[in-house]
Amino acid sequence: MSGDPQAPARAKGRCPTCGKPVSQEFRPFCSRRCADLDLHRWLSGGYAIPVTESDERPQDGAPGEGDDPERH
């Protein structure tokens, strides 16, 4: 690997919000604005892991697949 050995590995990356070069001050973002936009997405639920019906517990309260019946 060439370059300054003390330089951060991610310094040459791209902002995940807009794609501009990363700023050391706001890493991994390029600016305070992009960092704030990302924070807003987290706080407003914009980033979420999708859940399928098979991941949910049955409505009747019966143990779901993989539940330990001894724990109930």
N, CA and C atoms as a LAMMPS dump frame, in Angstrom:
ITEM: TIMESTEP
0
ITEM: NUMBER OF ATOMS
216
ITEM: BOX BOUNDS ff ff ff
-5.0000000000000000e+02 5.0000000000000000e+02
-5.0000000000000000e+02 5.0000000000000000e+02
-5.0000000000000000e+02 5.0000000000000000e+02
ITEM: ATOMS id mol type element x y z
1 1 1 N 0.837 -1.177 0
2 1 2 C 0 0 0
3 1 3 C 0.877 1.233 0
4 2 1 N 0.622 2.155 -0.863
5 2 2 C 1.458 3.346 -0.973
6 2 3 C 0.82 4.504 -0.229
7 3 1 N 1.577 5.574 -0.03
8 3 2 C 1.056 6.753 0.639
9 3 3 C 1.537 6.836 2.072
10 4 1 N 1.023 7.802 2.777
11 4 2 C 1.396 8.047 4.166
12 4 3 C 0.855 6.925 5.052
13 5 1 N 1.727 6.205 5.775
14 5 2 C 1.251 5.098 6.597
15 5 3 C 0.398 5.553 7.783
16 6 1 N 0.475 6.829 8.154
17 6 2 C -0.315 7.335 9.267
18 6 3 C -1.645 7.932 8.827
19 7 1 N -1.89 7.997 7.524
20 7 2 C -3.149 8.537 7.021
21 7 3 C -4.274 7.543 7.273
22 8 1 N -5.446 8.035 7.695
23 8 2 C -6.569 7.125 7.924
24 8 3 C -6.966 6.407 6.638
25 9 1 N -7.303 5.144 6.767
26 9 2 C -7.633 4.329 5.6
27 9 3 C -8.871 4.836 4.879
28 10 1 N -9.836 5.418 5.597
29 10 2 C -11.09 5.835 4.985
30 10 3 C -11.062 7.288 4.516
31 11 1 N -9.944 7.965 4.626
32 11 2 C -9.858 9.379 4.287
33 11 3 C -10.193 9.657 2.819
34 12 1 N -9.963 8.706 1.958
35 12 2 C -10.194 8.926 0.529
36 12 3 C -11.551 8.401 0.076
37 13 1 N -12.429 8.05 1.023
38 13 2 C -13.731 7.493 0.692
39 13 3 C -14.702 8.542 0.192
40 14 1 N -15.893 8.11 -0.057
41 14 2 C -16.962 8.973 -0.548
42 14 3 C -18.054 9.083 0.498
43 15 1 N -18.676 10.23 0.568
44 15 2 C -19.776 10.484 1.488
45 15 3 C -20.936 9.55 1.145
46 16 1 N -21.474 8.811 2.126
47 16 2 C -22.579 7.901 1.828
48 16 3 C -23.877 8.631 1.486
49 17 1 N -23.967 9.915 1.806
50 17 2 C -25.178 10.681 1.532
51 17 3 C -25.187 11.26 0.119
52 18 1 N -24.072 11.89 -0.28
53 18 2 C -24.068 12.587 -1.576
54 18 3 C -22.991 12.111 -2.541
55 19 1 N -21.994 11.366 -2.052
56 19 2 C -20.956 10.845 -2.932
57 19 3 C -19.742 11.746 -3.101
58 20 1 N -19.735 12.905 -2.451
59 20 2 C -18.568 13.792 -2.531
60 20 3 C -17.427 13.221 -1.689
61 21 1 N -16.194 13.703 -1.893
62 21 2 C -15.071 13.236 -1.08
63 21 3 C -15.304 13.519 0.41
64 22 1 N -14.836 12.616 1.25
65 22 2 C -15.013 12.714 2.701
66 22 3 C -14.148 13.82 3.28
67 23 1 N -14.685 14.539 4.255
68 23 2 C -13.95 15.554 5
69 23 3 C -13.465 14.923 6.3
70 24 1 N -12.208 15.162 6.676
71 24 2 C -11.677 14.612 7.926
72 24 3 C -12.513 15.064 9.128
73 25 1 N -12.991 16.283 9.093
74 25 2 C -13.755 16.833 10.217
75 25 3 C -15.093 16.122 10.417
76 26 1 N -15.734 15.672 9.336
77 26 2 C -17.075 15.087 9.416
78 26 3 C -17.119 13.625 8.993
79 27 1 N -15.965 12.97 8.937
80 27 2 C -15.852 11.599 8.491
81 27 3 C -16.905 10.708 9.13
82 28 1 N -17.634 9.904 8.424
83 28 2 C -17.455 9.487 7.036
84 28 3 C -18.219 10.352 6.044
85 29 1 N -18.681 11.517 6.462
86 29 2 C -19.452 12.403 5.586
87 29 3 C -18.568 13.522 5.057
88 30 1 N -19.108 14.298 4.121
89 30 2 C -18.346 15.396 3.535
90 30 3 C -18.608 16.709 4.256
91 31 1 N -19.726 16.803 4.977
92 31 2 C -20.093 18.062 5.62
93 31 3 C -21.044 17.806 6.782
94 32 1 N -21.244 18.83 7.593
95 32 2 C -22.203 18.76 8.704
96 32 3 C -23.606 18.492 8.152
97 33 1 N -23.939 19.1 7.002
98 33 2 C -25.267 18.929 6.4
99 33 3 C -25.547 17.457 6.099
100 34 1 N -24.597 16.77 5.464
101 34 2 C -24.798 15.364 5.131
102 34 3 C -24.87 14.502 6.399
103 35 1 N -24.083 14.827 7.407
104 35 2 C -24.144 14.1 8.67
105 35 3 C -25.511 14.282 9.319
106 36 1 N -26.025 15.514 9.298
107 36 2 C -27.337 15.797 9.88
108 36 3 C -28.456 15.111 9.096
109 37 1 N -28.341 15.059 7.773
110 37 2 C -29.338 14.355 6.966
111 37 3 C -29.375 12.872 7.331
112 38 1 N -28.208 12.273 7.513
113 38 2 C -28.136 10.867 7.882
114 38 3 C -28.739 10.639 9.264
115 39 1 N -28.436 11.513 10.218
116 39 2 C -29.003 11.407 11.556
117 39 3 C -30.523 11.515 11.511
118 40 1 N -31.036 12.441 10.72
119 40 2 C -32.488 12.591 10.583
120 40 3 C -33.124 11.318 10.037
121 41 1 N -32.47 10.684 9.084
122 41 2 C -33.013 9.433 8.532
123 41 3 C -33.093 8.352 9.6
124 42 1 N -32.068 8.278 10.464
125 42 2 C -32.093 7.297 11.551
126 42 3 C -33.227 7.615 12.522
127 43 1 N -33.319 8.86 12.939
128 43 2 C -34.296 9.238 13.964
129 43 3 C -35.732 9.171 13.465
130 44 1 N -35.948 9.371 12.175
131 44 2 C -37.304 9.354 11.633
132 44 3 C -37.732 7.962 11.169
133 45 1 N -36.852 6.977 11.307
134 45 2 C -37.186 5.615 10.896
135 45 3 C -36.949 5.345 9.423
136 46 1 N -36.209 6.224 8.767
137 46 2 C -35.909 6.039 7.35
138 46 3 C -35.042 4.82 7.084
139 47 1 N -34.213 4.479 8.064
140 47 2 C -33.406 3.273 7.962
141 47 3 C -34.084 2.22 8.833
142 48 1 N -34.551 1.169 8.233
143 48 2 C -35.214 0.106 8.987
144 48 3 C -34.931 -1.231 8.33
145 49 1 N -34.891 -2.255 9.144
146 49 2 C -34.715 -3.604 8.628
147 49 3 C -36.1 -4.146 8.324
148 50 1 N -36.35 -4.533 7.08
149 50 2 C -37.67 -5.053 6.738
150 50 3 C -37.958 -6.349 7.485
151 51 1 N -39.182 -6.495 7.927
152 51 2 C -39.608 -7.683 8.65
153 51 3 C -40.625 -8.424 7.798
154 52 1 N -40.458 -9.712 7.704
155 52 2 C -41.437 -10.533 6.98
156 52 3 C -42.376 -11.182 7.986
157 53 1 N -43.518 -11.656 7.518
158 53 2 C -44.494 -12.267 8.409
159 53 3 C -43.924 -13.451 9.164
160 54 1 N -43.017 -14.187 8.569
161 54 2 C -42.454 -15.353 9.234
162 54 3 C -41.61 -14.968 10.445
163 55 1 N -41.181 -13.699 10.539
164 55 2 C -40.392 -13.235 11.67
165 55 3 C -41.262 -12.842 12.865
166 56 1 N -42.565 -12.688 12.653
167 56 2 C -43.451 -12.226 13.711
168 56 3 C -44.013 -13.387 14.513
169 57 1 N -44.361 -13.126 15.758
170 57 2 C -44.961 -14.122 16.636
171 57 3 C -46.427 -14.311 16.234
172 58 1 N -46.95 -15.525 16.288
173 58 2 C -48.345 -15.766 15.932
174 58 3 C -49.305 -14.95 16.795
175 59 1 N -50.447 -14.566 16.237
176 59 2 C -51.44 -13.751 16.919
177 59 3 C -52.034 -14.441 18.142
178 60 1 N -52.156 -15.774 18.123
179 60 2 C -52.824 -16.487 19.206
180 60 3 C -51.959 -16.643 20.45
181 61 1 N -50.73 -16.146 20.423
182 61 2 C -49.849 -16.227 21.583
183 61 3 C -49.111 -17.546 21.693
184 62 1 N -49.319 -18.452 20.745
185 62 2 C -48.615 -19.73 20.759
186 62 3 C -47.136 -19.483 20.48
187 63 1 N -46.285 -20.313 21.035
188 63 2 C -44.851 -20.133 20.77
189 63 3 C -44.561 -20.21 19.282
190 64 1 N -43.721 -19.331 18.808
191 64 2 C -43.333 -19.328 17.406
192 64 3 C -42.298 -20.391 17.139
193 65 1 N -42.003 -20.587 15.867
194 65 2 C -40.997 -21.572 15.484
195 65 3 C -39.658 -21.173 16.082
196 66 1 N -38.995 -22.103 16.752
197 66 2 C -37.703 -21.817 17.342
198 66 3 C -37.791 -21.351 18.78
199 67 1 N -39.003 -21.077 19.292
200 67 2 C -39.152 -20.699 20.691
201 67 3 C -38.982 -21.92 21.569
202 68 1 N -38.446 -21.719 22.733
203 68 2 C -38.275 -22.796 23.688
204 68 3 C -39.521 -22.876 24.568
205 69 1 N -40.322 -23.953 24.486
206 69 2 C -41.559 -24.039 25.255
207 69 3 C -41.3 -24.066 26.759
208 70 1 N -40.116 -24.472 27.19
209 70 2 C -39.782 -24.511 28.608
210 70 3 C -39.652 -23.121 29.218
211 71 1 N -39.389 -22.13 28.405
212 71 2 C -39.193 -20.756 28.888
213 71 3 C -40.505 -20.063 29.184
214 72 1 N -41.639 -20.584 28.706
215 72 2 C -42.922 -19.896 28.856
216 72 3 C -43.584 -20.269 30.109
